[in-house]
Each structure stands twice: as structure tokens, then as C-alpha cells.
């Protein structure tokens, strides 16, 4: 196995092309490239980028859908020692302008469908000669990404600790934070997760994350092992199933909500579909024990819950394959070290709930912009997650909730996740989210928003009675609402910010204990 601390993405790509040159690397609806062809295409793209002045340390904004050029741009920039800045085109123009300014964007790679997005950026957008289009565009006259280019001559030496892209958090707990991510970070995570999950060159990998959400996870394990990876734009469950069968996908990575959609009805996915898929990796959002058990029954036990974050460059805990444990988040991926810490930073004994701290070669070291408050999350090589965990004697970890979500109800700590787990046990409940709300008498109180399984009926009083049977009185939500659906962000994560912002409309606002 390669040593991630001494390699770069460019050198790993070169080696993978040498060892697996004739094997299929990349598959999209429009393209299919072998590893040798991908390596050559990355050289060509690097030459084009160098031709417009992109060099070592330059930040290039990537405003693309999930297509082949997304990967070639990422790897071409890495080969030049430049930095990939993924951009969510659905953000407001002001947010994109701020991201461009903060990161110091010097060039852009985009496509015709995002012309109006770039129009709104005004003077923040680099000059026309530094905007490259991967699709024909006559109105803007941008540079052509696909013009001929020869083998690249790197403009500077590229090392494993050079930043290759800015990895952004989802923003589910506030404004997104950018983590400068290095070649070492990405390759260490690729090596560790491939070992932990048993991914080999024989696999066909399909990651359903968005083009702007951790784009390295679309391809980095395949790059490390020589496997094939499939790019599918969009999140239509039927399209996922068709693509998995067409390309004989063996491994899918997605947020739990996509699997829930895929398995929401017998008519959508009769038993025996996707026979080539041996594992369905579920990450990016918490999944309750009941939901996990339901999905495991429907998908034949192929679901593998994982946990990670932007700061860890991806998955750091896995619950499978092999011997999964119900109710636990997982065990450490090789290369990661964990501590459960108390309020004074001391290491806590097994079975004690505390703050999770992580270190290792895949862990980031700071946030973009040098915000002192945010930078305090990193200390002596450790990243303090802000998540509450416990660990048992055998090294299994269990997520208890986010400290930022924790409520103080009558002076007592309440984790919304505990309430969500209790409510999710009701057979009529499809999904649930608990956030904090303000009560004139009690101060902070829990507020629950619930959706109901198709074909079931559920009243607020029944949910409240269920809560009283499974929770202490002060944990019973003061406000309970039944919604048709829960709001989600573009990456599929639950948008609790939108729930907090929505006015409460509980029919029984005074029904709590």
C-alpha cells in the first residue's frame, strides 16, 4: 500500500495509471475514461490552466455540475499545486461573492448553465480570459477548457502538505466554514477508509454527494485503489437504481435520506433490485436506530452507517462491514486517534459522555480566514468537534448530540437527539427533528417537528403521550408540530435552521409537562 504522507494526488494518479491503465476509471452519462486516459486528460487540463496563468497556490473557483470535468479540474489543479474552491451555485450572489473574496479566487472553471450565476458576481469575477468554460458558450466568450494542451510541466514542486482545495462544512450549524485541505489529508482518508471498508480495485463506486459538497469523496478511494467511479448528477432515486444496475455498481455512498427515498415503497424497489451492490454507505447525517433497522431489513443488511466531518476530510468512524453494532456510531478508521474529553480538557473514562477530539494525518489544522473563535477548535494537532460522544471499553463510539444543539431546560441538559430517538420509535413517525424554542416561563424548551408515514394518522396528543411514556417530564417537547415534510439543504442534510426560523404552530402550545 502507498504511504499517504509521502505522496501527492498527482503522483498517485500517475502510479494508478501505470498499474491499472487499461481499467475503467471514470464513468458518466457522456464519458468513459480508463485510468491512463484520465491521467492524460488531467495533464491536458493542467496545461490549459497553466496557460491562463494558474500556478502554485492560486485558488480557482469550480462552478460545475457533477461531470467528468469536475474531476479533471480537481486533479489538474492538484498537479499544478493550485487550489480547488468548490462553489454551490444555489447560494445567493452575496454569499458567492464573499467566498470569492475570502478565498482570493484568481480564475474560474464553469459551464454554460451557470452564466447567470456568474453574471451576478460583478467585479468579483476574474477577468474574462481567466474564466474557462467546459461547454460551448458564445455570449460570454470565455476561454475554451477543451482547447489542445500537451504534457504539463509543473510550475513548482508540489508536496503532500500543500493545500489542494478548500473543503466547506455544510453550514447546518451556522455559516459554512472552509477547511484548507492538503494532499496528505485526502490520501490518508482514502487509505484509511479503503482499508476499514474493504474497498478494492474490483469495486465500482458511486458517491451521491453534490459536486460542491466534499467533491474529493466522489473519486479519492477509487484513485487510491484503482477502482472505477461513477458520476451521476441529481438525486432521483429511480435514476440511482438504474445507474447502479447499468454500471454494475458495487458500492454506493449517500446521505440516509436518499436511501429512505429509495426504499420508501415496494413499487419503487422490489426485492432483488441492484444485485451488484454489496454495500450502501450512509453518512453526512444521523440515522436513528429504528430507521436503520427498517432500512437494513429492506436492503438486505447492506447498509453501513459511517460518521465523519469536513475537518476529518471524510469518514472517521465506521459501523461495519462485518460485525455492525446496533445503537453505536462506529469504530475508528485506521489513522485516526480519538479522545473523549471533559470540560477541562481531561480524558474521560469509557462509558462517560464528553466532547470528542480527533487527530491524525487526515485531520485539518485550521479554518480559512483565521477567525480566532473558530481557530480555537484546533489545538496541538487535535480537532475538537463540538460533538458529544461516549466510548465503551472495546473502542466503539456512540454519538449523543451536538453541544451547539444542547438545550438547558430548567437548568438541566437535554440533547435533542435523545428526544428524536424516542419519538422515532413510534410506528407512525416517518421523521422527526427537535430544536430549541423559547417559553416565557421556562426559558428554553424542546420543540419537535414530525412527519408521518404514508397511510398512517397521528395526532399531537398521541405523540405527546408517547413522549411521556419514554422520556422524563422536562424532556417532553413543549411544542409539537406535524409537517408534511422536513426542510433539507441541497446536500440532503436536515435543515434545522429553517425549522428554527419557521413560526411554531402547535395546536397545544401549553400541553407540555
C-alpha positions, 0 to 999 in steps of 0.5 A, spaced: 500 500 500 502 507 498 504 511 504 499 517 504 504 522 507 509 521 502 505 522 496 501 527 492 494 526 488 498 527 482 503 522 483 498 517 485 494 518 479 500 517 475 502 510 479 494 508 478 495 509 471 501 505 470 498 499 474 491 499 472 491 503 465 487 499 461 481 499 467 475 503 467 476 509 471 471 514 470 464 513 468 458 518 466 452 519 462 457 522 456 464 519 458 468 513 459 475 514 461 480 508 463 485 510 468 491 512 463 486 516 459 484 520 465 491 521 467 492 524 460 486 528 460 488 531 467 495 533 464 491 536 458 487 540 463 493 542 467 496 545 461 490 549 459 490 552 466 497 553 466 496 557 460 491 562 463 496 563 468 494 558 474 500 556 478 502 554 485 497 556 490 492 560 486 485 558 488 480 557 482 473 557 483 469 550 480 462 552 478 460 545 475 455 540 475 457 533 477 461 531 470 467 528 468 470 535 468 469 536 475 474 531 476 479 533 471 479 540 474 480 537 481 486 533 479 489 538 474 489 543 479 492 538 484 498 537 479 499 544 478 499 545 486 493 550 485 487 550 489 480 547 488 474 552 491 468 548 490 462 553 489 454 551 490 451 555 485 444 555 489 447 560 494 445 567 493 450 572 489 452 575 496 454 569 499 458 567 492 461 573 492 464 573 499 467 566 498 470 569 492 473 574 496 475 570 502 478 565 498 482 570 493 479 566 487 484 568 481 480 564 475 474 560 474 472 553 471 464 553 469 459 551 464 454 554 460 448 553 465 451 557 470 452 564 466 447 567 470 450 565 476 456 568 474 453 574 471 451 576 478 458 576 481 460 583 478 467 585 479 468 579 483 469 575 477 476 574 474 477 577 468 474 574 462 480 570 459 481 567 466 474 564 466 474 557 462 468 554 460 467 546 459 461 547 454 460 551 448 458 558 450 458 564 445 455 570 449 460 570 454 466 568 450 470 565 455 476 561 454 475 554 451 477 548 457 477 543 451 482 547 447 489 542 445 494 542 451 500 537 451 504 534 457 504 539 463 510 541 466 509 543 473 510 550 475 513 548 482 514 542 486 508 540 489 508 536 496 503 532 500 502 538 505 500 543 500 493 545 500 489 542 494 482 545 495 478 548 500 473 543 503 466 547 506 462 544 512 455 544 510 453 550 514 447 546 518 450 549 524 451 556 522 455 559 516 459 554 512 466 554 514 472 552 509 477 547 511 484 548 507 485 541 505 492 538 503 494 532 499 496 528 505 489 529 508 485 526 502 490 520 501 490 518 508 482 518 508 482 514 502 487 509 505 484 509 511 477 508 509 479 503 503 482 499 508 476 499 514 471 498 508 474 493 504 474 497 498 478 494 492 480 495 485 474 490 483 469 495 486 465 500 482 463 506 486 458 511 486 458 517 491 451 521 491 454 527 494 453 534 490 459 536 486 460 542 491 459 538 497 466 534 499 467 533 491 474 529 493 469 523 496 466 522 489 473 519 486 479 519 492 478 511 494 477 509 487 484 513 485 487 510 491 485 503 489 484 503 482 477 502 482 472 505 477 467 511 479 461 513 477 458 520 476 451 521 476 448 528 477 441 529 481 438 525 486 432 521 483 432 515 486 429 511 480 435 514 476 440 511 482 437 504 481 438 504 474 445 507 474 447 502 479 444 496 475 447 499 468 454 500 471 454 494 475 455 498 481 458 495 487 458 500 492 454 506 493 455 512 498 449 517 500 446 521 505 440 516 509 435 520 506 436 518 499 436 511 501 429 512 505 427 515 498 429 509 495 426 504 499 420 508 501 415 503 497 415 496 494 413 499 487 419 503 487 424 497 489 422 490 489 426 485 492 432 483 488 433 490 485 441 492 484 444 485 485 451 488 484 451 492 490 454 489 496 454 495 500 450 502 501 454 507 505 450 512 509 453 518 512 453 526 512 447 525 517 444 521 523 440 515 522 436 513 528 436 506 530 429 504 528 430 507 521 436 503 520 433 497 522 427 498 517 432 500 512 437 494 513 431 489 513 429 492 506 436 492 503 438 486 505 443 488 511 447 492 506 447 498 509 453 501 513 452 507 517 459 511 517 460 518 521 465 523 519 466 531 518 469 536 513 475 537 518 476 529 518 476 530 510 471 524 510 469 518 514 472 517 521 468 512 524 465 506 521 459 501 523 461 495 519 462 491 514 462 485 518 460 485 525 455 492 525 453 494 532 446 496 533 445 503 537 453 505 536 456 510 531 462 506 529 469 504 530 475 508 528 478 508 521 485 506 521 489 513 522 485 516 526 486 517 534 480 519 538 479 522 545 473 523 549 474 529 553 471 533 559 470 540 560 477 541 562 480 538 557 481 531 561 480 524 558 474 521 560 473 514 562 469 509 557 462 509 558 462 517 560 459 522 555 464 528 553 466 532 547 470 528 542 477 530 539 480 527 533 487 527 530 491 524 525 494 525 518 487 526 515 485 531 520 485 539 518 489 544 522 485 550 521 479 554 518 480 559 512 480 566 514 483 565 521 477 567 525 480 566 532 473 563 535 473 558 530 481 557 530 480 555 537 477 548 535 484 546 533 489 545 538 496 541 538 494 537 532 487 535 535 480 537 532 475 538 537 468 537 534 463 540 538 460 533 538 458 529 544 460 522 544 461 516 549 466 510 548 465 503 551 471 499 553 472 495 546 473 502 542 466 503 539 463 510 539 456 512 540 454 519 538 449 523 543 448 530 540 451 536 538 453 541 544 451 547 539 444 543 539 444 542 547 438 545 550 438 547 558 431 546 560 430 548 567 437 548 568 438 541 566 441 538 559 437 535 554 440 533 547 435 533 542 437 527 539 435 523 545 428 526 544 428 524 536 430 517 538 424 516 542 419 519 538 422 515 532 420 509 535 413 510 534 410 506 528 407 512 525 413 517 525 416 517 518 421 523 521 422 527 526 427 533 528 427 537 535 430 544 536 430 549 541 424 554 542 423 559 547 417 559 553 416 565 557 416 561 563 421 556 562 426 559 558 428 554 553 424 548 551 424 542 546 420 543 540 419 537 535 417 537 528 414 530 525 412 527 519 408 521 518 408 515 514 404 514 508 397 511 510 398 512 517 394 518 522 397 521 528 395 526 532 399 531 537 396 528 543 398 521 541 405 523 540 405 527 546 403 521 550 408 517 547 413 522 549 411 521 556 411 514 556 419 514 554 422 520 556 422 524 563 417 530 564 422 536 562 424 532 556 417 532 553 417 537 547 413 543 549 411 544 542 409 539 537 408 540 530 406 535 524 409 537 517 408 534 511 415 534 510 422 536 513 426 542 510 433 539 507 439 543 504 441 541 497 446 536 500 440 532 503 442 534 510 436 536 515 435 543 515 434 545 522 435 552 521 429 553 517 425 549 522 428 554 527 426 560 523 419 557 521 413 560 526 411 554 531 404 552 530 402 547 535 395 546 536 397 545 544 402 550 545 401 549 553 400 541 553 407 540 555 409 537 562 
